[in-house]
Amino acid sequence: MSDTPETLETVRKRCGCCGELYELTLPPVSAEEGDVYDLDQRPPQPNRSVMYRQIFRCPYCGFVVGPKLRVVDEDFVKDPDYVSCEGNCLPEGTGADFYRLGMTSFGERDYVNAFEAFLRAAWAFDDADDDVSAKKCRDRCISMMGVLPGKNAYDYLVRADIFRRAGRFSELPDEIRNAHFPDGLSNSIMRFQAEKAAEGDRARYTMKDVFDKITHGNK
């Protein structure tokens, strides 16, 4: 059932930049259902549309926040870098808003949340079938690898997918490319990534694709 004016949800926020109180209508939750994650952990619906309801842009000054309150001065929001998403000139919307949230987090040296915001920006552009903008967001994630080293199999596998989807698998650091994980599934995912990269394949794949590969390979 689609939302009607009576069922639309709204939120009220106090802007951490200009101080204005504003009200926003949340996007509806998708009626689509799924239970398979992409290899970069992009969630299926309806979880993905729920995530997109957690980004808020002030209609007065343009400052973007997530669920966490953040405070900046007007110079930060008016800076051409912020307005243009660091010169990437991303199309306005959820993807650009997540990118700007990543910029704010990065400026606060909150690198984990910055990385997650840039990746969510890529997911939003994936949904919009905008491969060019999604690649720019994945490139920004890659630029953070120096200040946010991977810690475990989850990190390495997500990053391998980011490099491949950005068409930069040959640049994948050796500690990720040559990683050997204690569990068979993680090793199977990395082999899958390596095979697709060798084919020049930048397409989106899910965990189901890996399971199917393992199943068919064992027959």
Beta strands, then each sheet from edge to edge (+ up, - down):
strand 1: 10-14
strand 2: 21-25
strand 3: 56-57
strand 4: 64-65
sheet 1: 1+ 2-
sheet 2: 3+ 4-
end
